Amino acid sequence: MARAPRFRRYAWAFFAYLLLVILFGAWVRITHAGAGCGSHWPTCHGQIIPLDPSIETMIEYTHRLTSGLLGILGLVLVGWAARSFGRHRVTWSAVVTLVFIVLEAMIGAGLVLKELVASDDSVARAIVISLHLVNTLMLTGAASLTAWWSTDERPVSPRALGTGTWILAAGLLALVATCMTGAVTALGDTLFPVQATSDAGLLERLSGDLSPAKHFLVRLRIIHPVVAVVAAGIVYGVGAWIREHAKDDRSPRLGRALQHAVLTQVVLGLLDIGLAAPGWMQLLHLLLAQGVWVAAVLTTVSAWAGAASAATGRPA
């Protein structure tokens, strides 16, 4: 939007920083540094600034600092949006972004205070960490919409798209389910890593993981690849539907990008399994998962806008 080009740049920069904070949080899990500050929050071992910190403490404390900065930047996002746009959907999406930042901090604090970090392998941690990722999806979705709507003035109308809205909703729900199972699988890969040098083949390894003697996090590993393949098919089909039925020029391009992102994510998932889920691959897999999610969200709102413009006779 011409009236706020600086805000647009800030909103996208904020979104990029948000992704870095999310990846840093995953690195905390991968390095087992979640208990680096003990069971203290917001202090670290009861101190504002930890003295003589271990590596784990430095990782956890730095993550808290970057997360705190995200909250401050989120306040700036809301204030700037309100000043530039008033009671506009850009402002409301910025407010929603800030709300999910607060919820993200509360969930993180709960994990620390309840000691559901580091080597904890309880059912409670698996449940909370999957819900944690759902909150992260809502956060990145809201942040991306704040930036997107600062340049896209078209009104949106889910009803104008008709059955297409249900098709898009199915794609979004499939991605949420995939990410929830992926969070549990990533936790299992961290706590019960697969040895990449093992002589066992893939099928033999999967058969061994399903043994009743294995921990439940190990037995659940098979669920995520199955859910992910089904979801990939659904989301790829959503992209194809958008490219065929969209009533504007932007949505087909977004649908194509969504299809390419999904295919790339499937390849990365297979590599992740083949390489026994090393930390760097988990981070790359998570980053692209966020990319697929945001592409799906933006494809959805763009399709709604295109349908609304077509219904009113406005240029799409």
C-alpha positions in Angstrom: 0.0 0.0 0.0 1.5 3.3 -1.1 0.7 5.1 2.1 3.0 2.8 4.2 5.9 1.4 2.3 8.2 1.6 5.3 5.7 -0.4 7.4 5.5 -3.0 4.7 9.3 -3.5 4.8 9.2 -3.6 8.6 6.4 -6.2 8.6 8.3 -8.5 6.3 11.5 -8.0 8.3 9.6 -8.8 11.4 8.3 -12.0 9.8 11.9 -13.0 8.9 13.1 -12.4 12.4 10.1 -14.4 13.7 11.3 -17.4 11.6 14.8 -17.1 13.1 13.4 -17.2 16.6 11.3 -20.3 15.8 14.3 -22.0 14.4 16.3 -21.0 17.5 13.6 -22.6 19.7 14.0 -25.8 17.7 17.7 -25.7 18.2 17.2 -25.4 22.0 15.3 -28.7 21.8 17.8 -30.4 19.5 20.7 -29.5 21.8 18.8 -30.5 24.9 19.3 -27.0 26.3 15.7 -26.4 27.4 16.7 -26.9 31.1 19.7 -24.6 30.7 18.1 -22.1 33.1 16.8 -24.8 35.4 13.1 -24.7 36.3 13.2 -20.9 36.6 11.3 -18.4 34.5 11.7 -15.5 33.6 14.9 -15.6 35.6 17.7 -18.0 34.7 18.8 -20.1 37.7 17.2 -17.4 39.8 19.4 -14.7 38.3 18.6 -11.9 35.8 21.9 -12.5 34.1 23.4 -16.0 34.7 26.9 -16.0 36.0 29.4 -18.6 34.8 26.9 -20.2 32.4 27.2 -23.6 30.8 26.8 -24.0 27.0 23.2 -25.2 27.6 22.5 -22.1 29.8 23.9 -19.8 27.1 21.7 -21.3 24.4 18.5 -21.2 26.5 19.2 -17.7 27.8 20.0 -16.4 24.3 16.7 -17.9 23.1 14.9 -16.1 25.9 16.5 -12.8 24.9 15.7 -13.2 21.2 12.1 -14.1 22.2 11.8 -11.1 24.4 13.0 -8.9 21.6 10.4 -10.4 19.4 7.7 -9.3 21.9 9.1 -5.7 21.8 9.1 -5.8 18.0 5.6 -7.1 18.1 4.5 -4.1 20.1 6.1 -1.8 17.6 4.3 -3.7 14.8 0.9 -3.1 16.5 1.6 0.6 17.2 2.9 1.3 13.7 0.0 -0.5 12.1 -2.5 1.4 14.2 -0.9 4.7 13.3 -0.7 3.9 9.6 -3.9 2.0 9.0 -6.2 2.8 11.9 -9.0 0.2 12.4 -7.9 -1.8 9.4 -7.4 -5.6 9.0 -3.7 -4.9 9.0 -3.9 -3.5 12.5 -6.1 -6.4 13.7 -3.8 -9.0 12.2 -0.9 -7.3 14.0 -2.8 -7.4 17.3 -3.5 -11.1 16.7 0.2 -11.6 16.0 1.1 -10.0 19.4 -1.5 -12.2 21.1 0.1 -15.3 19.8 3.5 -14.1 20.7 2.3 -13.8 24.3 0.7 -17.3 24.1 4.0 -18.6 22.7 5.9 -17.2 25.7 3.3 -18.6 28.1 3.6 -22.1 26.6 7.4 -21.9 26.7 7.3 -20.7 30.3 5.0 -23.6 31.2 7.3 -26.1 29.6 10.2 -24.8 31.7 8.3 -24.5 35.0 6.8 -28.0 34.6 10.2 -29.3 33.6 8.9 -30.6 30.3 12.3 -29.9 28.6 15.7 -31.4 28.0 15.4 -35.3 28.4 11.8 -35.4 29.5 10.0 -38.0 27.4 6.5 -37.9 29.0 3.1 -37.9 27.2 2.5 -34.5 28.6 5.5 -33.0 26.8 4.5 -34.6 23.5 1.0 -33.1 23.8 2.2 -29.7 24.8 4.9 -29.5 22.2 2.4 -30.4 19.4 0.0 -27.7 20.7 3.0 -25.4 20.9 3.6 -25.8 17.2 -0.1 -25.1 16.4 0.3 -21.8 18.2 3.4 -21.2 16.1 1.5 -21.8 12.9 -1.2 -19.3 14.0 1.6 -16.8 14.9 3.4 -17.1 11.5 0.1 -17.0 9.7 -1.0 -13.8 11.4 2.4 -12.2 10.9 2.5 -13.0 7.2 -1.1 -11.6 6.8 0.0 -8.4 8.5 2.7 -7.9 5.9 0.6 -9.2 3.0 -2.5 -7.0 3.7 -0.3 -3.9 3.9 0.1 -4.2 0.1 -3.1 -6.0 -0.9 -6.2 -3.7 -0.4 -8.7 -6.1 -2.0 -11.6 -7.1 0.2 -11.8 -10.8 1.0 -14.9 -12.9 0.9 -14.8 -16.7 1.8 -18.4 -17.0 0.7 -17.7 -15.6 -2.8 -15.3 -18.5 -3.5 -18.1 -21.1 -2.7 -16.9 -24.7 -2.4 -13.4 -23.5 -3.0 -13.3 -22.2 0.6 -13.9 -25.8 1.9 -11.2 -27.1 -0.4 -8.7 -24.5 0.9 -9.8 -25.2 4.5 -9.1 -28.9 3.9 -5.5 -28.1 2.8 -4.9 -25.9 5.9 -6.2 -28.5 8.3 -4.1 -31.2 6.6 -1.0 -29.0 7.2 -1.9 -28.5 10.8 -2.3 -32.2 11.4 1.0 -32.8 9.6 2.9 -30.3 11.7 1.4 -31.6 15.0 2.6 -35.2 14.2 5.9 -33.7 12.9 6.5 -32.0 16.3 6.0 -35.3 18.1 8.3 -37.1 15.6 11.0 -34.4 16.0 10.8 -34.8 19.8 11.3 -38.6 19.4 14.2 -38.1 17.0 15.9 -35.8 19.5 15.4 -38.0 22.6 15.8 -41.4 20.8 18.1 -40.6 17.8 18.5 -43.1 15.0 22.1 -44.1 14.3 22.9 -43.1 10.7 25.6 -45.7 10.7 23.3 -48.6 11.6 23.5 -51.7 9.4 19.7 -52.1 9.6 17.7 -51.3 6.4 14.9 -48.8 6.4 12.1 -51.5 6.6 14.0 -53.3 9.3 14.4 -50.1 11.2 10.7 -49.2 10.9 9.7 -52.7 12.0 12.0 -52.4 15.1 10.4 -49.0 15.9 7.0 -50.6 16.1 8.0 -53.1 18.7 5.8 -52.9 21.8 9.1 -52.8 23.8 10.0 -49.4 22.3 9.1 -46.0 23.9 5.9 -44.6 22.6 7.7 -41.7 20.9 9.7 -44.2 18.9 6.5 -46.1 17.9 4.8 -42.9 16.8 7.5 -42.1 14.3 5.7 -43.9 11.5 2.6 -41.7 11.9 4.1 -38.5 10.6 5.4 -39.8 7.3 2.0 -41.3 6.5 0.1 -38.2 7.5 2.6 -36.0 5.6 2.3 -38.0 2.3 -1.5 -37.8 2.5 -1.4 -34.1 3.4 1.1 -33.4 0.6 -1.4 -34.9 -1.9 -4.2 -32.8 -0.6 -2.2 -29.6 -0.6 -0.8 -30.2 -4.0 -4.4 -30.7 -5.2 -5.4 -27.5 -3.6 -2.7 -25.7 -5.5 -3.9 -27.3 -8.8 -7.5 -26.3 -8.0 -6.5 -22.7 -7.4 -4.5 -22.5 -10.6 -7.5 -23.8 -12.5 -10.3 -21.8 -10.8 -8.8 -18.7 -9.3 -10.5 -15.4 -10.5 -7.4 -13.3 -10.3 -3.7 -13.2 -11.4 -2.0 -13.5 -8.0 -3.6 -16.7 -6.7 -2.4 -19.0 -9.5 1.2 -17.9 -8.9 0.8 -18.5 -5.2 -0.8 -21.9 -6.0 2.2 -22.8 -8.2 4.6 -21.8 -5.4 2.6 -23.9 -2.9 2.9 -26.9 -5.1 6.6 -26.5 -5.6 7.1 -26.0 -1.8 5.1 -29.1 -1.0 7.1 -31.3 -3.4 10.4 -29.9 -2.1 9.2 -30.6 1.5 8.4 -34.2 0.6 12.0 -34.6 -0.8 13.4 -33.1 2.4 11.3 -35.4 4.5 12.7 -38.4 2.7 16.2 -37.1 3.1 15.5 -36.5 6.8 14.5 -40.1 7.3 17.4 -41.4 5.2 20.0 -39.3 7.1 18.5 -40.3 10.5 17.2 -36.8 11.2 20.4 -34.7 11.9 19.8 -31.4 13.7 20.6 -29.2 10.6 18.1 -31.2 8.5 15.4 -30.9 11.2 15.9 -27.1 11.1 15.7 -27.0 7.3 12.6 -29.2 7.4 10.9 -27.0 9.9 11.8 -23.8 8.0 10.2 -25.2 4.8 7.2 -26.4 6.8 6.6 -22.8 7.8 7.1 -21.8 4.2 4.4 -24.3 3.0 2.0 -23.1 5.7 2.5 -19.4 4.9 2.1 -20.1 1.2 -1.2 -21.9 1.9 -2.4 -19.1 4.1 -1.6 -16.4 1.5 -3.0 -18.5 -1.3 -6.3 -18.8 0.6 -6.7 -15.1 1.3 -5.7 -14.2 -2.2 -8.2 -16.5 -3.7 -10.9 -15.0 -1.4 -9.9 -11.5 -2.6 -10.0 -12.6 -6.2 -13.4 -14.1 -5.8 -14.7 -11.0 -4.0 -13.4 -8.7 -6.7 -14.9 -10.8 -9.4 -18.3 -10.8 -7.6 -18.3 -7.0 -7.4 -16.9 -6.4 -10.8 -13.7 -4.8 -9.4 -10.3 -5.4 -11.0 -8.7 -8.4 -9.4 
